[in-house]
């Protein structure tokens, strides 16, 4: 079951410049900035007042999907993340219903277990499913 839209991820060429823009326009400061080597990105989390977030992604490895996205499509929305109660159950249910998965099993993400649904099965939108490490 989907609990909420957790975050919207935006690919940027330069994370520092993007952070300055969001701070200038919206007075938003990142709650977390981290390099995620296995995903080839540097990321920043911008928290919203009501609990959702914006995630900014800067590719640091030009062989990754995020880098290829930036090269092919430019800066912009990369994916929408939906928080779920049980990630593996949600991935299995999607597969049983004919959805093509990028991740057949969940994997460790920045703040919990994640899995991606292929945009070919979701009308062109890359959807990330997330089960957070946070206790409700």
N, C-alpha and C positions, 0 to 999 in steps of 0.2 A: 504494500500500500504506500502511495506517495504521501509524505508528510507535508512537504512544502517545496517551493523553489528555493534551493539553498544558495546558489550563486549563478551569475552570468560571467563567463570568462571571455576576456578580450585580449587578442594578440596585439602586441605593440612592438615597434622597432627598438625603442629605447625606454626602458622601465623608469629611469630617473626623470626623463622628460614627461612621461605619462603621469607619474606621481605628482609632479609639480603642477600639471594641468588640472588634475582632479582636486588637488589642494586649493588651487587658485579659484576654480569654478564653484566648488561645492564644500570647501573647508573640510575635506576628508583626509585623514592621515592613515597610513597603513597600520594594521594591528600586527602584521607579520610580513617579513620579507625573507625569502629563503631560496637558496639554490637547490634544485632537485636534479642531481646528476643523472640518475637513471631515466629521467624523462627529458633531459637536455634543455631545461628551462630555468629561468630565474623568475620567481613569482612574488607578487605582493597581494595581500588580502586587504580590501577596503570595506570595513564593516558599515552597515546601514543601521539606522536607529531602531528599526523594527525587526532586526535579526537576520535579514538576508545580506549577501555580500556581492561585491564585484571583485573578480580575480583578474589581475593583469598578468599576462604571460609574455616574457621576452625569451626567444630562443637563444640558447648559448651553444647548441650543437646543430650545425647546418644539415645534418642527416636525419633529423627528427621530423615527425609529422607536423609539429608546430612551426618549424622553420619552413617546411614546404608549403604550409598554409599561407604563411606570410609572403613567401615568394610568389605564389600563384594568385592570391586574393587580396594581398595587402592587409593593412591593419583593420581590425574589426572584430565582430562577435565570432568567437570560435566554437563555444558550446554552452549549453544550458545544463545545469546540474540540479537534479531532483533528489531530495533526501528521501530515503526509504527506511522502513523498519528492519528489513532483513535483505541484505544485498544479494546473497546467493539465491534465495527464494525468488527475488525479483528478476534476476538474470535467467533463472530456469524457466520461470513463467513466460518471460518474453520469448525465449527460444522455443518453448512449446507452442506458442501462438504464431510462430513463423518469422520472428524477428531475427535478422542477421546480427550476430554479436561480434564486437571487436575483442571483448574479453569474455571467454566462456566461463571463467571463474574469477572471483573478485581478487583484487591485488591491493597492496598498501598504497594509499595516497597520502596527501599532505595532512589530512585530519581524520582519516578513517579508511575504511575499505571501499574501493571504487570498482566500477566496471562500466564500459562504454558500449552503447548500442550504435550500430553502423547507420550513418545517415541515409544509405540506400533503402533502409527499412522504416525510416521515420520522416519521410517527405523532405529530405535534404538537411535535416537538423541533426547535428552531433549531440547526442544526449548522454550525459554522465549520470550514473546512479551512484549514490553515496550513502553509506551507513556510517555515521559519525562515531568517534570514540567517546563522545560526551554522553553522560548519563542523563536521562530525562528527569 
